[in-house]
Structures are given as structure tokens and as C-alpha cells.
Amino acid sequence: MAKEGSILDRAGKILASNIHAMLDKCEDKEKMLDQNMRDAVEDLAELKESAIKLRADVKSAQRAYDGAVQKIQAEHGFAVNAMKAGDEETAAKFLKSEAQIKASEVDPAEKRLTMAKKNFETVQQAHNKLANDIEIMKNSMETIKGTIRTAKATEKVAAMKDPTKGYGESFSKYAEQAQRMLDEANARMEMNTEPVDEMSTLREKYAGGMQADMSAALAGLKAECGITETPEMGNALEALRKEANNV
């Protein structure tokens, strides 16, 4: 009896519930939706089983009521026959028996039948409503979950001071550091190269024109000093030129 009362209480709550309001209250967790669906499916199975039992109670109460009604109908028939036979005393006895049967059997059986029908109808309605609500939940489940995921992502981004967390800036910094490393490596390679002899390079560059330049310079110097070149001096100068060319 206690279990039946629990089922009826649950059925009443289901009938009074609003599935759309329930879905609206699914604040932020997909687990809540999944749990609600599992609970609903379990309740549906329990309501179905209870409806089957209550339906059986209705049939049993109907049989008891029909049996009690047949009894008073029989007693009433006996009373009529006794009255037709002129036996009022016996007819009165049958009427009294009819009233007793009605009070002790028909009325209780009628109350039981009425209650059984009411309970069955309540549970049946709750079962049908819950089955419909489950279909609504199934159809809305993925849409609601998608909305929840989008809301979570949006809230997470909104809570960030820098949504990208400076990733772009970090990569730019790494690129700059990599370029500097390359520049330093190139500089180190240049520094490790054997130094160039600048004077040797210049000597090679100007070796061909040195003799003519030196001859012109000496001729100008002699003219400035008023010196006339003698054969001996010419030989000495020639020797000096050759020596200079060999340096």
C-alpha cells in the first residue's frame, strides 16, 4: 500500500511537471540532461509496471462489484416473488437482506472499484505524459547540449583578458630570437675566417704601374733640384728600380 502511494505521488508530480520548464532549468551541465533522461526512462518503466498492476486491480474490483450487485438483484427478485405470492412478511425479509448486502458488499465494492479506476487513470496519464516528455527530451537533447557547449566556450573566452593568451606575440618573439641566433652564427663564421693581408693585396694590385710612377716621380725630383742625370746615376737608379720591383 505504501508503494502504491509512492507511485501515485510520483505520478502526480509528473502530471504537474512542465518538461519545458525543466529543460530551461538545465543550467550548465550536460550530465544533468543525461541524468534526467535516465531517471525519466526508469520512472517510465516503473509507471508502466504499476499501470499494469492497477489495471488488474480494476478488473478484480469490477468482478467483486458485479458479484455483489447480482446478489442484491437476486434478493430483490425473491422479494418481488414473495410479494406476488401475498407473503409480505417473507418479502420484507428479502428486502432487509437486500439492504444488508448493499451496505456490506455492494457499497464497499463500488468504492473499491471507483478508487481502482481513479488510480489506474492517474498512473496511465502520468505514463503517457512522461513518454511524451521523453520524446521531447530526446529531440531536444543534442540541441540543448550544443547550446550548453557554446555558452561554456563563450563564457570562457569572455573571462579571458587576452583570449589568445599572447600566443601570436610569443611566436613573433621566438622568430626574432631565431633570427638573432642565425645572425650570431654567421658573424662567428666570418670571425673564424683567416684574415686577409691588406698590404699584399695592394702590392699585387699596383705592381704593374709602380715602375712608371716611380720614374716620373724621380724625373720630377731631379728637375726640381737642377740635377742632370749622369750615366752612372742612371745605372744606379735603374738598379734601385729593379730592387724596388723585387720588394
Number of C-alpha atoms within 10 A of each C-alpha: 6 7 9 13 11 11 20 19 14 16 24 15 12 20 17 10 14 12 17 11 9 13 17 10 10 16 11 15 12 17 11 14 20 14 11 17 17 13 11 18 15 12 20 20 13 14 23 17 14 21 22 14 13 21 19 14 19 20 14 16 22 19 14 19 21 14 15 21 20 13 18 21 15 14 21 19 16 18 24 19 15 18 15 11 11 11 13 15 12 17 22 15 15 21 19 15 17 23 16 13 18 19 12 12 18 23 15 16 23 19 13 19 21 15 15 21 18 14 23 22 15 18 27 20 18 25 24 15 18 22 17 13 19 20 12 14 22 12 11 13 18 13 12 18 18 13 13 17 15 12 13 14 12 11 11 11 13 11 10 10 8 10 11 10 10 10 11 10 11 11 11 12 12 12 12 12 12 12 12 12 12 12 12 12 12 12 11 11 10 11 10 9 8 7 8 8 8 8 9 9 10 10 12 9 11 10 13 11 9 14 16 10 10 13 14 10 11 12 14 12 12 12 11 9 9 9 10 11 13 9 9 9 11 12 12 12 15 14 12 12 17 12 10 13 12 8 8
